Structure formats: C-alpha cells, structure tokens
C-alpha cells in the first residue's frame, strides 16, 4: 500500500513536470475507479461522460497552477467531489422491493442491488462511502476533501455502511455478508472504449496546446440545455483535434 502511494506520487510529480507518459500511466491506473465513482452516482449517460472528461482535462490544466504534487492530488480529488450528481432517472423506484433484481441469488444479483442502494444514499454519505471504498482513501484524506474533522468523516461512512447493510439484510442477504467483499466484486467494471476515446487520443494535445476551456466548465448539475451546448462544442473540437493528430498518438 505504501509503495503504491509512493508510485502514485511519483507519477503525479512527473505529470506536474509535463510528462505525458506519466499521465497515461496514471490514467490507466485510475480510469476504472474514476469511472465507477462517477457512474455510481449519475449513471453512464452524457452527464457522467461530461464529468469524466472534465476531471481528466482538469488534471492536466491544474499542473500550471500547482507547485506541489500534494496540491495537484488534492485538486484532482476535489474535482471528483465538486459536482452535485443528479440521478439518471428521476422517477426511479424508491421502495426496496422495487429496487431488487428479479433473481438476486443468480451471479451478480446482490452486487447489482448494492450499486442501486449506493445510488439511493444521500449525496454526502454516498460520496464519502465511494471515496473510501472505490478510490481507496483514508478517513483523514476524505476529511480533508470535505474540510471536516476525521471523526465526523468516520461516523458518516459508518452510517452509510449501516444503511447499506440494513437494506441488504432486509432484501434477504446472508447475515454474515461482508460489505467490503461484496463491493469488491463490483470493481471489475471498466470504462467503455467510447469513454477512453474522449481522453486517450487528445491528452497529448492538451499538454502541448492547453485544455479547451469548454471542458473545464462542465459539471454534472448543469441543465440539459447547457450540457447540450457543451457536448456540441466538444464534438466539434474533438473532430478538429483528431484530424490534426499524427497516427502515433492514436
């Protein structure tokens, strides 16, 4: 664990110095975690994609205003916390019975329910739980993101865990269920190629020519009209960027 943190700090130090290969390595290491952190709050539609793209673009842009790797890391985590995620379906069922898959005992049944229960948590509990279970942060690191005492963070995460376990037990899950183990089974999900294609083909250009400002304004809570404008501008920009990239960057 210590070595992994060290490796991460080394990569971000190199990103801070403008090393594009280090960014690619950091992206490959955290792409799954970032994807799951976002989609387990707002789904995998346009709003989630906009946040995903913006988080990675912001990391590259932030290196110009950070003089320390700890600050760069903190800004990266804050950019994950900042959006107020809207649920993908406002008319989603609110009862536990309605959330339950038809065949819970089949492979993936309980993990599917767990993801739905996480989405149903209040935003504050949901984000803290995901920072702990998905991103892998300590209570102290999460407390720093939310600017609160670590014991407050710990209590809120424990509240989230109790709520999830209680709902799983109500649904008929085994009394000896390990929430940590069950969540670990959900971490195989990776971003689709279409999401990788929003970052991989263009990150070198972001380093060389700067990140398009439109990407840094994207949030999960913007209205449909605002999001549509951002998406249209980005599609035009990405077409232009890809047409100028040499084959070796693809």
C-alpha positions as CSV (number, residue, x, y, z in Angstrom):
1,X,0.0,0.0,0.0
2,X,2.8,2.4,0.9
3,X,4.7,1.6,-2.3
4,X,1.5,2.1,-4.4
5,X,1.0,5.6,-2.8
6,X,4.7,6.3,-3.5
7,X,4.3,5.3,-7.1
8,X,1.2,7.5,-7.5
9,X,3.1,10.4,-6.1
10,X,5.9,9.8,-8.5
11,X,3.6,9.7,-11.4
12,X,1.8,13.0,-10.4
13,X,5.2,14.6,-9.8
14,X,6.1,13.7,-13.4
15,X,2.7,15.0,-14.6
16,X,3.4,18.2,-12.8
17,X,6.6,18.4,-14.9
18,X,4.8,17.9,-18.1
19,X,5.5,14.2,-18.6
20,X,2.8,12.9,-20.9
21,X,3.7,9.2,-20.4
22,X,3.3,9.6,-16.7
23,X,-0.2,11.0,-17.3
24,X,-1.1,8.0,-19.4
25,X,0.2,5.6,-16.7
26,X,-1.8,7.5,-14.0
27,X,-4.9,7.4,-16.3
28,X,-4.6,3.7,-16.8
29,X,-4.3,3.1,-13.1
30,X,-7.3,5.2,-12.0
31,X,-9.6,5.2,-15.0
32,X,-11.7,2.4,-13.6
33,X,-12.0,4.0,-10.2
34,X,-13.0,7.4,-11.6
35,X,-15.5,5.8,-14.0
36,X,-17.2,3.8,-11.2
37,X,-17.1,6.8,-8.8
38,X,-19.0,8.9,-11.3
39,X,-21.4,6.4,-12.8
40,X,-22.5,5.0,-9.4
41,X,-23.9,8.5,-8.8
42,X,-25.4,9.7,-12.0
43,X,-25.3,6.7,-14.5
44,X,-23.3,6.3,-17.7
45,X,-25.1,8.8,-19.9
46,X,-24.0,12.2,-21.2
47,X,-23.8,13.9,-17.8
48,X,-21.5,11.2,-16.4
49,X,-19.3,11.3,-19.5
50,X,-19.0,15.1,-19.3
51,X,-17.8,14.9,-15.7
52,X,-15.4,12.1,-16.6
53,X,-13.9,14.0,-19.5
54,X,-13.6,17.2,-17.4
55,X,-11.9,15.5,-14.5
56,X,-9.0,14.3,-16.7
57,X,-8.8,17.5,-18.6
58,X,-8.7,19.5,-15.3
59,X,-5.8,17.4,-14.0
60,X,-3.7,18.4,-17.0
61,X,-4.8,22.0,-16.7
62,X,-4.2,22.2,-13.0
63,X,-0.5,21.4,-13.3
64,X,0.0,25.0,-14.4
65,X,-1.3,26.4,-11.1
66,X,0.2,23.8,-8.7
67,X,3.7,23.9,-7.4
68,X,3.5,20.8,-5.3
69,X,2.3,17.2,-6.0
70,X,0.2,17.2,-2.9
71,X,-1.7,20.2,-4.1
72,X,-2.2,18.6,-7.5
73,X,-3.5,15.4,-5.9
74,X,-5.9,17.4,-3.7
75,X,-7.3,19.3,-6.7
76,X,-7.8,16.1,-8.6
77,X,-9.8,14.6,-5.7
78,X,-11.7,17.9,-5.2
79,X,-12.7,17.8,-8.8
80,X,-14.3,14.4,-8.2
81,X,-16.2,15.7,-5.1
82,X,-17.3,19.0,-6.5
83,X,-20.1,18.0,-9.0
84,X,-23.5,17.6,-7.4
85,X,-24.6,14.5,-9.2
86,X,-28.2,14.1,-10.4
87,X,-29.7,10.6,-10.5
88,X,-30.1,9.2,-14.1
89,X,-33.8,8.5,-13.5
90,X,-35.9,10.9,-11.5
91,X,-38.8,8.5,-11.5
92,X,-36.7,5.6,-10.1
93,X,-38.5,3.3,-7.7
94,X,-38.0,4.4,-4.1
95,X,-39.0,1.2,-2.3
96,X,-36.5,-1.5,-1.6
97,X,-38.8,-4.1,-3.1
98,X,-38.9,-2.2,-6.4
99,X,-35.1,-1.8,-6.4
100,X,-34.5,-5.6,-6.1
101,X,-33.4,-7.5,-9.2
102,X,-35.7,-10.5,-10.0
103,X,-33.0,-13.1,-9.4
104,X,-30.9,-11.9,-6.5
105,X,-29.3,-15.3,-6.0
106,X,-28.0,-15.5,-9.5
107,X,-24.5,-14.3,-10.3
108,X,-24.3,-10.5,-10.0
109,X,-27.8,-10.2,-8.3
110,X,-26.6,-8.9,-4.9
111,X,-23.9,-6.7,-6.4
112,X,-26.5,-5.1,-8.8
113,X,-28.7,-4.4,-5.8
114,X,-25.7,-2.9,-3.8
115,X,-25.0,-0.4,-6.6
116,X,-28.6,0.7,-6.7
117,X,-28.6,1.1,-2.9
118,X,-25.4,3.2,-3.1
119,X,-27.1,5.5,-5.7
120,X,-30.0,5.9,-3.3
121,X,-27.8,7.1,-0.4
122,X,-27.9,10.8,0.4
123,X,-25.2,12.6,-1.6
124,X,-23.0,13.3,1.4
125,X,-23.0,9.7,2.6
126,X,-22.7,8.3,-1.0
127,X,-19.6,10.4,-1.9
128,X,-17.8,9.6,1.4
129,X,-18.5,5.9,1.0
130,X,-17.2,5.9,-2.6
131,X,-14.1,7.9,-1.7
132,X,-13.4,5.2,0.9
133,X,-14.5,2.0,-0.9
134,X,-13.8,2.9,-4.5
135,X,-11.0,5.5,-4.6
136,X,-9.4,3.9,-1.5
137,X,-8.8,7.0,0.6
138,X,-8.2,7.0,4.3
139,X,-10.7,8.7,6.7
140,X,-8.1,11.5,7.2
141,X,-7.8,12.1,3.4
142,X,-11.6,12.2,2.9
143,X,-12.0,14.6,5.8
144,X,-9.5,16.9,4.1
145,X,-11.6,16.9,0.9
146,X,-14.8,17.8,2.8
147,X,-13.0,20.2,5.3
148,X,-14.3,18.4,8.4
149,X,-12.8,16.5,11.4
150,X,-11.8,12.9,10.7
151,X,-14.1,11.6,13.3
152,X,-17.1,13.2,11.5
153,X,-16.0,11.5,8.3
154,X,-15.7,8.2,10.1
155,X,-19.2,8.5,11.6
156,X,-20.7,9.4,8.2
157,X,-19.0,6.5,6.4
158,X,-20.2,4.1,9.2
159,X,-23.7,5.5,8.8
160,X,-23.5,4.8,5.0
161,X,-22.3,1.3,5.7
162,X,-25.0,0.6,8.3
163,X,-27.7,1.8,5.9
164,X,-26.4,-0.4,3.0
165,X,-26.1,-3.5,5.2
166,X,-29.5,-3.0,6.7
167,X,-31.1,-2.8,3.3
168,X,-29.2,-5.8,2.0
169,X,-30.4,-7.8,5.1
170,X,-34.0,-6.7,4.5
171,X,-33.7,-7.9,0.9
172,X,-32.7,-11.4,2.3
173,X,-28.9,-11.2,2.0
174,X,-26.9,-13.6,4.2
175,X,-26.4,-12.3,7.8
176,X,-22.7,-12.9,7.5
177,X,-22.3,-10.8,4.4
178,X,-19.2,-8.7,4.1
179,X,-20.0,-5.3,2.6
180,X,-16.3,-4.8,1.7
181,X,-16.2,-8.2,-0.1
182,X,-19.5,-7.6,-1.9
183,X,-18.4,-4.2,-3.1
184,X,-15.0,-5.6,-4.2
185,X,-16.9,-7.8,-6.6
186,X,-18.4,-4.7,-8.3
187,X,-14.9,-3.3,-9.1
188,X,-14.4,-5.3,-12.3
189,X,-16.4,-2.7,-14.3
190,X,-14.1,-0.5,-16.5
191,X,-15.0,2.5,-18.7
192,X,-16.1,1.6,-22.2
193,X,-13.9,2.3,-25.2
194,X,-16.1,5.3,-26.1
195,X,-15.1,7.0,-22.8
196,X,-11.4,6.2,-23.2
197,X,-11.7,7.8,-26.7
198,X,-12.6,11.1,-25.0
199,X,-9.2,11.2,-23.3
200,X,-6.6,8.9,-24.9
201,X,-6.5,10.4,-28.5
202,X,-6.2,14.0,-27.3
203,X,-4.4,14.2,-24.0
204,X,-1.0,14.9,-25.7
205,X,-2.6,17.9,-27.4
206,X,-3.9,19.1,-24.1
207,X,-0.3,19.1,-22.8
208,X,1.1,20.8,-25.8
209,X,-1.6,23.4,-26.6
210,X,-3.6,23.7,-23.5
211,X,-7.0,22.3,-22.4
212,X,-10.1,23.8,-24.3
213,X,-11.8,26.0,-21.7
214,X,-15.2,24.4,-22.5
215,X,-14.0,21.2,-20.9
216,X,-13.2,22.9,-17.6
217,X,-16.7,24.3,-17.2
218,X,-18.5,21.0,-17.5
219,X,-20.5,19.9,-14.4
220,X,-22.9,17.2,-13.6
221,X,-25.6,19.6,-12.5
222,X,-26.0,21.8,-15.5
223,X,-29.3,21.9,-17.2
224,X,-30.0,19.8,-20.3
225,X,-29.6,22.9,-22.5
226,X,-26.3,23.8,-21.0
227,X,-25.0,20.3,-21.3
228,X,-26.1,20.0,-24.9
229,X,-24.2,23.2,-25.8
230,X,-21.0,21.8,-24.1
231,X,-21.4,18.5,-25.8
232,X,-21.9,20.1,-29.2
233,X,-18.8,22.4,-28.8
234,X,-16.7,19.4,-27.6
235,X,-17.7,17.2,-30.6
236,X,-16.7,20.0,-33.0
237,X,-13.4,20.4,-31.1
238,X,-12.6,16.7,-30.9
239,X,-13.2,16.3,-34.7
240,X,-10.8,19.1,-35.4
241,X,-8.2,17.8,-32.9
242,X,-8.3,14.3,-34.3
243,X,-7.9,15.5,-37.8
244,X,-4.6,17.1,-36.9
245,X,-3.1,14.3,-34.7
246,X,-0.3,12.1,-36.1
247,X,-1.1,8.4,-36.2
248,X,1.3,7.6,-33.4
249,X,-0.9,9.4,-30.9
250,X,-4.0,7.2,-31.7
